[in-house]
Amino acid sequence: MSSIKTNGAGTKDDPWVLKTPPGTSEYTMYKDEDADPPALVCIVGKTKLGYQLRAIKDLHAWLKESGDWVLLGAADEQKTPAPDTVEAWGRSEDNPVGGWYGTKKGLRGRFGMYMPPLLEALGLAELEHNARNNRMRAL
């Protein structure tokens, strides 16, 4: 079940419209390739978060390497994520960027909430849509 608006181009003027894994909240994302580093801008209500654009390819590669379902483990920046989750990987010193994919200090968390639906929409991953404890795996 894809969570993307089919006509969204992923640009500021025509963003992807996504839903959180449980399907309870809608948000938009778009690419800002002129940012340094190139970024994904995530708008949740009036809050603007950012993640490095390379997170799409890097997360997909990590999921393929994992070879199985991985818990999302979404958590705010101030909270320690559960180990071996998408959230933990998104801020780990062992990932390809050596730390946070989030670009705005104080709002760098929630990687495990907002990135998985984008990968699903792009056809790179399969995602569960339960009320809690969702997982994803590479396609």
C-alpha positions as CSV (number, residue, x, y, z in Angstrom):
1,M,0.0,0.0,0.0
2,S,1.8,3.1,-1.2
3,S,1.5,6.3,0.9
4,I,2.4,8.8,-1.8
5,K,0.3,11.1,-3.9
6,T,0.8,9.8,-7.4
7,N,1.1,13.2,-9.0
8,G,3.7,14.6,-6.5
9,A,7.0,15.3,-8.1
10,G,9.0,15.8,-4.9
11,T,9.6,19.5,-5.5
12,K,8.7,22.4,-3.3
13,D,5.9,23.4,-5.6
14,D,4.6,19.8,-6.0
15,P,5.7,17.9,-2.9
16,W,5.1,14.2,-2.0
17,V,2.1,13.9,0.3
18,L,2.7,11.1,2.7
19,K,1.1,9.5,5.8
20,T,2.9,8.3,8.9
21,P,3.3,4.5,9.1
22,P,0.1,4.1,11.2
23,G,-1.7,6.3,8.8
24,T,-2.7,8.8,11.5
25,S,-1.0,11.9,10.2
26,E,-0.3,13.5,6.8
27,Y,2.9,15.4,6.0
28,T,4.8,16.5,2.9
29,M,8.3,16.1,1.7
30,Y,10.3,17.6,-1.1
31,K,13.9,17.6,-2.3
32,D,16.1,20.7,-1.9
33,E,19.1,19.9,-4.0
34,D,20.5,23.4,-3.6
35,A,20.9,23.0,0.2
36,D,24.3,22.2,1.6
37,P,24.2,19.3,1.9
38,P,21.3,18.5,-0.4
39,A,18.3,17.9,1.7
40,L,14.8,16.4,2.1
41,V,12.5,19.0,3.6
42,C,9.7,17.5,5.7
43,I,6.7,19.6,6.7
44,V,4.6,18.3,9.6
45,G,1.9,20.8,10.4
46,K,3.8,24.0,10.9
47,T,7.1,22.2,11.8
48,K,9.8,22.0,9.2
49,L,12.3,19.1,9.6
50,G,15.2,18.2,7.3
51,Y,17.1,15.1,6.5
52,Q,20.1,14.7,4.2
53,L,18.9,13.7,0.7
54,R,21.4,10.9,0.5
55,A,19.4,9.2,3.3
56,I,17.1,7.7,0.6
57,K,19.9,5.7,-1.0
58,D,21.8,5.0,2.3
59,L,18.8,3.7,4.2
60,H,17.8,1.5,1.2
61,A,21.3,0.1,1.1
62,W,21.3,-0.6,4.8
63,L,17.9,-2.3,4.7
64,K,19.1,-4.5,1.8
65,E,22.2,-5.4,3.8
66,S,20.0,-6.2,6.9
67,G,18.1,-8.6,4.6
68,D,15.0,-8.8,6.8
69,W,12.4,-6.7,8.6
70,V,13.7,-3.9,10.8
71,L,11.7,-2.1,13.5
72,L,11.2,1.7,12.8
73,G,11.7,2.8,16.4
74,A,10.8,6.5,15.8
75,A,11.9,8.8,18.6
76,D,12.4,12.5,19.2
77,E,16.0,13.7,19.1
78,Q,16.1,14.0,22.9
79,K,15.2,10.4,23.4
80,T,17.5,7.4,23.0
81,P,16.1,5.1,20.3
82,A,15.7,1.4,20.7
83,P,18.8,-0.4,19.3
84,D,18.8,-2.0,15.9
85,T,16.0,0.2,14.6
86,V,15.7,2.6,11.6
87,E,15.8,5.5,14.1
88,A,19.0,4.2,15.8
89,W,20.7,3.7,12.4
90,G,19.7,7.2,11.3
91,R,21.8,8.8,14.1
92,S,24.5,6.1,14.5
93,E,28.2,6.9,14.2
94,D,28.4,3.7,12.1
95,N,26.1,4.9,9.3
96,P,27.6,6.4,6.1
97,V,27.4,10.0,7.3
98,G,28.9,9.2,10.8
99,G,25.9,10.4,12.8
100,W,22.7,12.3,12.3
101,Y,20.9,12.4,8.9
102,G,18.6,15.1,10.5
103,T,19.8,18.6,9.6
104,K,18.1,20.9,12.1
105,K,19.5,20.6,15.7
106,G,16.6,20.0,18.1
107,L,14.5,18.4,15.3
108,R,16.9,15.7,14.0
109,G,14.9,12.8,15.3
110,R,11.8,11.1,14.0
111,F,13.9,9.6,11.1
112,G,12.1,6.3,11.7
113,M,8.7,8.0,11.4
114,Y,9.1,10.2,8.3
115,M,11.7,8.4,6.1
116,P,10.1,4.9,5.8
117,P,6.9,6.1,4.0
118,L,9.0,7.9,1.5
119,L,11.0,4.8,0.7
120,E,7.8,2.8,0.4
121,A,6.3,5.5,-1.9
122,L,9.5,5.4,-4.1
123,G,9.1,1.6,-4.4
124,L,12.3,0.9,-2.4
125,A,10.8,-0.7,0.7
126,E,7.8,-2.5,2.1
127,L,6.4,-1.0,5.3
128,E,3.9,-2.2,7.9
129,H,1.0,0.1,8.8
130,N,0.0,-1.1,12.2
131,A,-1.0,1.2,15.1
132,R,2.5,0.7,16.7
133,N,5.7,-1.2,16.4
134,N,5.9,-1.0,12.6
135,R,8.7,-2.5,10.5
136,M,10.1,-2.1,7.1
137,R,12.3,-4.1,4.7
138,A,14.0,-3.3,1.4
139,L,12.5,-4.3,-1.9
